[in-house]
Amino acid sequence: MDTRLLNAFVVLADTGHFGEASKQLCISQPALTKQIKTLESQLDIVLFERGRHGAKLTQEGQYLLNQAQVVLRESHILEKQARQLVEPQKVSLYAGFGLSSLSFITSLLARFNQIEPNISVNIDDMSSHKMEEKLLIGELDVAFSRLPVMPPLQGIALTQEQLMLAIATQHITVLEADYNPLHYFDSLGLILLAPEKGKKLYQQIHAFLQQHKLAPRLLQQSQDIQTQLALVAAGLGIALVPKSAQLICDKQRVTLLPLSGLYTQWKIGVIWNSNIKNKERDLFIKIITEKIDIK
């Protein structure tokens, strides 16, 4: 049965008027009349009583109305499901990122969207510790954070991060290439990121200080790197921060000096929970690691 005829029947029953129904259906009134007569002929039933006041459902028409509505709903569902079989549906992934991936995350996602437009990636800024927590409970599909990670998390390296000494430009006395920036620890106090805000960075800084036998005067702990850099800019002390902090620091007032030796470099990569199966996530990882260059 032609669903157009059923739709005309339902709309006319709803409006009770051929003129109004024809407007809603975007057809002429004679065409609507013809469709209703065709349906009545196919069913061998009179569906409407026609009069000066419009069209009123007969008892038989009233009985068949609900069934016609059900058939139309099922028809719409069938059409939608058929389209889904041939038209890829938009899928969303959820990704965590931090300061160390800020330099490349937006360009990476823009490039990915060009390659695979049917997968959207929603990103949220958080600490590496929080990313790992959310990956383990399935609240994140992927994250961009430091490596290595512990099973069941897995990761692939994308780029490398560098530990830097953040110092107020006014405190710099020597800029020769062979000058050791560690000398600044002798005269300036240290501003640290609170361990609960960056557990792995805190551990790495502690290992770096031990390796170089440094015991700086601890001035205070801040709750984020932005606050650290603001305190450094004010001349209150120095800080150990990732190189990516240059994206958010006041370059006129703060200078970042590179550090060398053990515990000064680490890898940043894409990580995921291998215990959770997700084909869209796997495709995302494959594309960003094989087809996109991280600048």
N, C-alpha and C positions, 0 to 999 in steps of 0.2 A: 504494500500500500504506500502511496506517495505521501511522505511526511508533510509536504507543503499543504496538502488538503487537510490533514489533521491540524496543522498549525492555523490554517484559516478558520477551521471549526472552533478551536479553542479561543482565538482572538475575538471572533464574533460573539461567542458565548459570554466572554468577559465584558465586552462593550455593549452588547445588545443593540447595536446599530450598524447597519451596513456602511454608512458613510464614514463613521469613526473608525471602524475596523479596517476599511480599505486604506485610510490614511496611515494607520499603524503598519500595515503590511506593504505600503508603498506600491499599491496596485490600484487600478480603476475599480469603481463600484461594479460595473458589469462583469469584470474579470472575477471579482470576489463571488458574485452571484453564481457565475458559471462553476467555480470551484466547489461551492457548497452543493450545488445541484449534482455535480459529478460524484461527490462523496456520498450523497444520499442515494444516488442511483447504484453505486457500488455496494452499499450496505443494505439497500432495499428498505430504508427507514427514513421517515421524515424527521429531521433533526430540529427544525425551527418552525414556529408559527409566525408568519409574516403579517404585519399589520401597519397601521399608520404610525404607531408608536415605536416601531422598530422590529427587532427579531427576538422572539422569546423561545427558550428551549422547550421542546416537547418533553413528555415524561421519558421517552426513549432517549432523547438527546441528553437529558440530565443524567441518565444512567451511564451513557457512554462517555460523558465528558471526563470523568475521573480516569477512565481507562486510556483515553486519548492523551491526557496529560502524562500518564505513566509512560506510554510509548514514546512520547516526545523526549522526556527526560532520559530514558534509556538510549534513545537515538543519539542525543547529544553526548552522552557518556561514551558510546561506541565510537563516534567521530573523534572525540578527544583522544581516546586510547589509540585509535588508528594513526592519528597525527604523531603521537609520541613514539610510535614504532619507526617512523621515517624521519622525524625531526628531532635532533639531539636536544635534550633538555638542559637548562642551566643548572649546574651543580656548584655548591658553595663549599670552600675549604676554609678552615680557621687556622691562622698562623700567628705565632708570637715572634716578636723581634725586640732587640735592645739597641743601645747606642752603637755597639760595634758593627751592626749591620745597617745602620741608618744611611751610610754613604751609598749603598747600592740597592737597598730594598725596593725603592719606588721604581727605579729604572728596570730592575729585574722583573717586577710584576707587570710593568707596562709591556715589556718585550714578551713575557709569557702570554699575556692577553691577546697579543697579535697572533701568536702561534696557536693558542687554544682558547678561543673566545667563549666556549661553552662551560668553562670552569672559572668561577669568580673566587678570588682569594681575599678574605677579610682579615686585616692585620690589627694586632693589639700590642702596645708597648708594655713590657714588663721585665723584671729581673730574670736572669738565667735560671735561678732556683725555682721561681714561680713557673717558668716555661716547662721545666722538667716535671713539676708536680702536675700541671695540667695535661701534659702529654701522657703521663702514666694513668690518669683517670679518664682519658678520652675527650677532654674538653678542648684540646688543640689537636689538629691533624699533623701539623709540622711546626718547627720553630727554627729560628736562625740564632744560634748561640755558640758559645765556646765548646771546643772539643778538648779531650775525649769525654764520652758519656758512658754510663754503666748500663748493661743489659737490664731490661729488654729494649732500652733505647739504642738506636743506631744513628750514625752520622756520616756525612761525606763532607770533606773540607772544601770550602769555596774560596777563602782568602785568609790572610794572616793579620793579626793584631800586634801592636807594639806598645810596650810600657814606656810612658813618658814622664818626665819631671815637669810639673806645672809650677811656674815661678812668676811673681810679679815682675814685669819688665824693668821697673825701677830698681829692683834688687840685683839685676845682672851687672856684674862688674867686668867680666872677661868673656869674650865671644870667640877666642881663638879655637881652632879646630881641635887642638890637642888638650884643651882644658877639660878636666874631669868634673862633670856636673855634680858628682857625689860630694864634692867639697861644700856644697850649699847646705848639706845636712848638719854641718858643724855649727852653723850660725843661725839657721832658721828652723822653727818648729814645724812639725808635720800635722797636716789636716787629713784625716782618714775618712773613707766612706764606711759607715757603720756596717759591721759584718752581716747583719740580717738583710741589708739592702743589696749586697753583692758578695755572697759567701765565697765564691771561687776567686774573685778578684782580691778579696781580703786575704785569702790563703796564699795567693801568689805573691802579693806584696810582702807578707810576713816572711815567706821563703826567700824573696829577694833581699830583704834587709838582713836576714841571718847569713845568707851566702856572702854578702859584702861586709859582714860584721859591723852593721850600722845600728845604732841605738838612738835614734833621734828623739827629741823632746816632743811628746804627743800633746798637741794643743787642744784638739777636740775631734769629735766624730760628727760627720754630717749625714743627712738622710738621703741625699742625692748628689750626683756629680755637679749639677748646676750650682748648688750651694757651695760645694768645695771650690769651684772656680771663682765664684763671687768673693769668697773669703780670701783666696789667693790674690785676686785683682785688687783687693783693699790693702794688700801688703801684710796680711796677718800671718802668713806662713807659706809653706810649699805643700804640694800634693802629688801623689803618684796616680796617674790616670791613663786610660787607654788612648792611643793616638787619635781615635775617632772623636775624642773630646774637642778636637780642634773645630768641629762642626758647630759647637755651641758656645765656645769661649769668646771672650772679648779680646780679639787679637791685638788691639792697641795696648791693652794693659796686662795681658798674660802671654808669656812665651812658653812654648812646650819644647823641652830639650829631650832628645832621644837618649835612651839608656841602653847599654850593651851588656852581654854576658848571660849567664844562666837566669832563668825565670823572667826574661824580658820580652819573650814572644810566645804567642799561642795561636792556635788555628780557630777560625770561625767557620762554621758550616751549617748545613741544613740537617736537622735531626728529627726523628720520628719514633713512634712506638711500634716495634716489629711484631708485637703480640696482637695488634689491631690490623685487620685486613681492610684495605681501602684502595680500590683500583684507580680512582681519580687522584688520590694522594700520590700513588706510585707513578702515575703518568706525570704529575707535576714535578716530582723529584727527577724523573728521567729527563724531562725537557730542560730544567734549569741546570742540570749537571752536564748534559751532553750537547745542548744546542745554544746555550746562552753564555757569553763570556762576561765574567765579573770584572769590571774596570776598577 
